[in-house]
Amino acid sequence: MDEILKNAYVVGAERVSAWSDLLDAINVFPVADGDTGRNLAISLTPLRQAGGEREALTRKLLLAARGNSGNIASQFFSAFSAAQSLYDLAAAAQEGNVRAWKAIADPKPGTMLTVFDALEDVLWRENFSPDEAGVRRILDRLKQAVAQTYDLLPKLKEAGVVDAGALGMYIFFEGFFRTLAGAADGYRPVTEIFKGRLQIDPSFQREAASGYCVDFVIQADAGASKDLANIVSAQESAVVIGDGNLYKIHLHTDDRDTIKSRLAALGTVVNWEDDNLSVQMKAFAAEADVPGLHILTDAAGSLTRDDAKRWGFTLLNSYLNVGEKSLPETCFHPEDLYRAMREGVKVSTSQSSVFERHEYYAAALARFEKVLYLCVGSVFTGNYQVACDWKKTHDPENRLIVVDTGAASGRLGIMVLAAVRFLAESRNAEKTLTFVRKAVAAAEEYVFLEKLEYLAAGGRLSKTSAFFGDMLKMKPVISPQPEGAKKVGVVRNRRDQIKMAMDKLQAGLSKESRALVMLEYSDNVEPVLDIRDRVAGLYPKAEIVMQPLSLTSGAHMGPGTWGIAFLNLDQTMDDRE
């Protein structure tokens, strides 16, 4: 595959990831559950490895696909990513379009399928040339296709938006074709291109939904295809895709347990994902009314996608690489990570590219009046400098405020949770910024490791030191500080860990303190719940939240790790009143 084609697939996937919050925000078809952006970001992640062995990429696309949009897109790209040069694009688009239309039992115009139709048409009619004029002709045609979705699907017209999946494909192909033309920068925000069609009309009535959105892969004999089809035929939004002895199935069902047991009789369930549609729709309908200031932060702060949707902030992901699987960290299941680590699977983390981070900043400023970026500490990543460099060129109006928090994991997370709550109460950008600066100085965190071997596996400690440390049952205690992860002590057992945590709380809080306390867990939620009950008894006015440890931290610290972060809100009370 031509090197420029590889880069084009990567850029397209990164743009979809950066704009995924917008796609979630306008997702009303087929169900208004606000997950199209997430599903496409997950489903297209394998394209970041385009250019390798074709069958392997096709298999990864199959395994990664989530939701209606992701399953349709994965089928298109299983063919489109086979293009080896620019001359192959028209034929690859045609084959991808055929597969996409076949992927779903009841395909509908007015979705991303309309964009695929338009792409196939324009590539066959035009002799594509990788220059500004050639790219403009393609994007104009795709823009028309996205705009048409508003008229083709009544639900979209009622909501006042274009189709989220179709917009996601426009965002991908704009990045893809502009990369082929050598235009690496200067994207016009989609909020301008589709102005007036990217905000759900307040009068739109979301239909109630129940049951589960299910995605799974089953390994079964070739003769099982008919039995599989019979099982899923009565379910809604059914997709059945075969690849050798693997079958990828997506459906909406009220009885996931019965479906799962019937399928297990036909073969081995390799992967299973489900979302509660009712819960998702309620969360989507109740998203926070964001004032003039929007908060952006890094997912390294022990914060989840659900937290971001509930409180209305944006998470900038790093990537988690576990064996051959790579996903944005907030899209990875913690139990899968820690199981893999215990089994000795190679685990690593990687930052999003500079381009993807730039797209996140651009997407946020395109949607919000001002953006406050609470950045993971500059000693841990280069995110702070990347943001500052981008701001010099692209933010002449000073709408992006970048704060180096000097923090990571729970210390960063607790600052963000406190800040979004303060902003929601005060609705004042200047007071919120003052509050944040005080929180940066006041927040504390202590992380308790179970073993040293995982730090050694990631190259952060010598294997010899780890071996003798574990043999002697030394359990280090780490505190993320502006100068780096500082070792603040060593203990020998869980009892000593808890005692140290309580001592630190006692030094920073009084019994009457109004505080926000975060307890972080890895694969040990039950023991940490016991610690929560103890903290609640000692500090009755504190609010205690349970959070999964940031997976970028967990990938280096390993199973058994837990942490405690806290912020004494009384120290900032003059700003709250």
Steps between C-alpha positions, in 0.01 A plus 500: 500500500621849416632679810275797439197270499602358839524851640164593351321213678664599828405867463140409417466280807661762725262770380198282579635441850555873559148592385327203666331712769320701233387179328366372831319828558293475178442123501123444472472219240418214527490560877579825681761344726793735438769247414573528127821692561628249751404207278672642193813596697530141626407338169749698291794472740648204302551738206780657700689182404409507132762373260567172675374156404156543342325201658623601845360852458167363378481276806583790733229714339252218554594457866505874575164592342245649743141607442306539177733769371818316593393170344397665174821706491719199577356315201563795270857541619574127485495554123601866472816445705613240246588776251874489435522824301290797390403308186320239712275740693197492269483120489565474874221751573261305279573170674482667841162649416365160399615351830363791703151469351502126567617540859160586644167322459302818436733758340375859482593788271571811704777336698870454428388272216398813308854635544649172374272519195619852431866405541470207261322722248749787508806275488373323188388821329811700582857410428617574851812710517664562839483878480284773645252500211458121504445491874252789482287315244482190718428688822230713335323182392533344845380820662185483288447138604523586870262794456251270322469275805297774672226459235528124450427389857193651673654456846798715400270771370302494823823537699642767267832323439689307237580134557786448748646202315492683168673800656760267650581366154528854360747584778699185420512559125586867534809397696570210264487691172665818630790284617530350152517855365770600749274745686580414859343802669238769459182296532179697498301400811204274424298729725528759220450256212176362648396805696145477635490119473717398796278574798194301598181704504380539863150397391621163368334214685732207558325167485541280805711189452566192706726201479863485390716592205717189462816435299672165512726267308442126501730229370288225343496245221417623151167316516388712795418804286136397448447431872661836587273679253194332654599610849550866409225534237238606755726769650523863392793660314646158428836471325665164427844500337703187436877468467612139482394335823438837672163671496452860611145577614337824607141525622260670738325261737292499819642164605877499471547205736281267295671610179842441653414151628352394167805623317738328740344168392618565143862590572738710710412862575833675436395852589182648651403867544164638606354840588178561689294705255272652763793617711681639195195689378432653840863613527487642147181694567635638829841623386617809682402847383850631438560873566744715302805313630560137406750276677738272311734262677707187450352158561809420710309659789309188615187631328262303282298571191186484715643770728565720198145458369344555840690820575545631147878504462728355231760226545812484285602135481832327491511148355528171679679221314435151635644224286370571150207706628524879507220729618449846651549450873142594596369234259694213658349281772716506815442131566640417155814701570575348838422148384747544215766637735463206735534265202822669388361662185711791379339830602602855408352847467541764232392860466270609224691662215569872497252529212225325697560726800481803271167374369368467856586864569343613173185296559455642849547862388264443209222403740560717806563868569799436727685183597696434818751218444600344831805320369675200649828610657765600246752275676289197402418580134563766239132597485548839665767614254306363201193697606700820558672468161166449322348794684767741372397437139130416522359695794548873440194580713637313802198273530703195610632527856766238571583410861789267586350323802822317585275202570391163367256222597276583797663833583414627153160335508395658827601845376285453191194369686523786748544753218204385288276501806619846599440624145149354496420678827672833442459524121796736514814435294734731692399365841539146367853572383587640845346193660705270275827668593426449869399139436829435318687612810278320752415160346691196625527139385666182627519188286569160658663232283464129563806384302802654330520250214267703277712815532796286393307353206432854377865602537438737794700290745779246460391137508755429773360774725149377435592140577661579835232754587220248442695225676533724806129594467579869456197696385590852384271799546509761223367854480475672156662842536597778256858371508388141427373189676658532843550196725373612840533175690523123506267270692479123535130411490145622438450594863800733485374646170165586657665647808718725286197612297312587818799688637520709183128575516528601864786737418300668222142494632315554825192302595283797399673564168289527190717301263493302181669162538573261213577135562656329198500127437654267243373141523422536870174691527365303798793571738496865393126518575586396856748788519230736372271402787777570747572842350129586499480425872793727580404792274120532494500827300728367227368377168666175399512377142618161378693508173693245294869590501609664177589214268815678385607487866367149548693376197825595676408428862306179451227300676446561869581872476266744672516866591343783692476862387337782692429870484398709801225720356501726804829641370318634193174600667557874453463439126185291535306753704 
